[in-house]
Amino acid sequence: MVSAENDSHSIPSASNKTQRPVGRSMRTVRSTVLQDTHTKCVSDTLTDSLVELATRNNKSVKSSVTDQQLLELSQAFSDFSACSSDISGELQRLATASSSEPPADVDHQPQPQSEPEPCPGFLQRDNFSSEIIDIISPEDLQPTVRICVDGLRSPSVAVKRSAAAKLRLLAKNRADNRALIADSDAVPALVPLLRCSDPWTQEHAVTALLNLSLLEENKVLITSAGAVKSLIYVLKTGTETSKQNAACALLSLALVEENKSSIGACGAIPPLVSLLLIGSNRGKKDALTTLYKLCSVRQNKERAVSAGAVKPLVELVAEQGSGMADKAMVVLNSLAGIVEGKDAIVEDSGISALVEALEDGSEKGKEFAVMTLVQLCADSVRNRGLLVREGGIPPLVALSQTGTLRAKHKAETLLGYLRESRQEASYSTP
């Protein structure tokens, strides 16, 4: 799914888009501000992909250490650029997109004095990538994990930050490490750090929980520890990267069907909509995918409409080439499944944007556009009239001949609705 790297490319506002004249039938005039060569839509699926590696080492450590010892252990994790955006290696397709931007550097810890430490080949390295962990087995890491978990409960913020950073990296790629860390009672110690006033500690904690949540067995531990409300707190208050990873953690937890309603009930929808409105490109993509997953539940559809999700979705649909139009279309199609969603889409000029997608969208985008229009027009003569006035008939005819099998079928269905309305109008004419 996704990469949680900071994305410096922002989406141009849809407010700058040239207004589409009513009745215009084919290609739509577009403002050049909508051109964005930095982002691309690269996938049309909404699934997750895990990358797992094997490790080995033969040292053991004590499970009880002082704060100073734990700070010294942070030497091995001093290169935070190696783990500043863990999600890029964990959820490559979870959000139907990937990112090629380089990871952003976060704060670097001071270099401590070199002293004999447990597992010296691992913990005394100045700089290293995640491959270092590949030479250490979970059994040999257990005492080290215990030290980190103890550090999460330290009164020192610096120690907590260091411990969370270590666990974040250890949980990044390997399922066996995720199991080991969870079995060591890390989850109940990480959850309170989601409300830590130190932004880096909060970011390490939320990303560590995200990485741990990728193991199916850990999802119950995380929700049972009360993490959902704290993840929503991060969505509201965290750094850009923290918000992105909080959204992805909620997405991971929402893969368990019974969690979807409770996540929505806890208040996740409004801050996700806020991320959709003002987040970076990466944040918007993460918000889109999490909203899509949550909105498979009717109550969450209603919450999303009430939170104002439709307007930014319509604007993203109109921004062909942004890399997010198709993803926004999928969520909009989901919201069109309820009456409130239909009304909001029409009110926010959604029919015009959907006609543009029929003309200029990708193959998948055209398919979802016509599916959404079918939902809007099936029981509404008024909406059929709006579709005709927006010039929808020519692109529908073209789609019925050249689209995908599903798109052809939906286009023919919609054209049938329009013929029915024309016939009814002719019969009623005196």
Stockholm file with secondary structure:
# STOCKHOLM 1.0

chainA/1-430         MVSAENDSHSIPSASNKTQRPVGRSMRTVRSTVLQDTHTKCVSDTLTDSLVELATRNNKSVKSSVTDQQLLELSQAFSDFSACSSDISGELQRLATASSSEPPADVDHQPQPQSEPEPCPGFLQRDNFSSEIIDIISPEDLQPTVRICVDGLRSPSVAVKRSAAAKLRLLAKNRADNRALIADSDAVPALVPLLRCSDPWTQEHAVTALLNLSLLEENKVLITSAGAVKSLIYVLKTGTETSKQNAACALLSLALVEENKSSIGACGAIPPLVSLLLIGSNRGKKDALTTLYKLCSVRQNKERAVSAGAVKPLVELVAEQGSGMADKAMVVLNSLAGIVEGKDAIVEDSGISALVEALEDGSEKGKEFAVMTLVQLCADSVRNRGLLVREGGIPPLVALSQTGTLRAKHKAETLLGYLRESRQEASYSTP
#=GR chainA/1-430 SS CBCCSCCCCCCCCGGGSCCCCTTCCSCCCCCGGGCCSSCCCCCCCCCCCCCCCCCCCCCCCCSCCCHHHHHHHGGGGCCGGGTTTTHHHHBTTTTSCCCCSCCCCCCCCCCCCCCCCSSHHHHTCSSCCGGGGGGSCHHHHHHHHHHHHHHHTCSCHHHHHHHHHHHHHHTSSCHHHHHHHHHTTHHHHHGGGGGCSSHHHHHHHHHHHHHHHTSHHHHHHHHHTTHHHHHHHHHHHSCHHHHHHHHHHHHHHHTSHHHHHHHHHTTCHHHHHHHHHHSCHHHHHHHHHHHHHHTTSHHHHHHHHHTTCHHHHHHHHHCTTSSCHHHHHHHHHHHTTSHHHHHHHHHTTHHHHHHHHHHHSCHHHHHHHHHHHHHHHTTCHHHHHHHHHTTCHHHHHHHHHHSCHHHHHHHHHHHHHHHHHHHHHHHHCC
#=GC SS_cons         CBCCSCCCCCCCCGGGSCCCCTTCCSCCCCCGGGCCSSCCCCCCCCCCCCCCCCCCCCCCCCSCCCHHHHHHHGGGGCCGGGTTTTHHHHBTTTTSCCCCSCCCCCCCCCCCCCCCCSSHHHHTCSSCCGGGGGGSCHHHHHHHHHHHHHHHTCSCHHHHHHHHHHHHHHTSSCHHHHHHHHHTTHHHHHGGGGGCSSHHHHHHHHHHHHHHHTSHHHHHHHHHTTHHHHHHHHHHHSCHHHHHHHHHHHHHHHTSHHHHHHHHHTTCHHHHHHHHHHSCHHHHHHHHHHHHHHTTSHHHHHHHHHTTCHHHHHHHHHCTTSSCHHHHHHHHHHHTTSHHHHHHHHHTTHHHHHHHHHHHSCHHHHHHHHHHHHHHHTTCHHHHHHHHHTTCHHHHHHHHHHSCHHHHHHHHHHHHHHHHHHHHHHHHCC
//
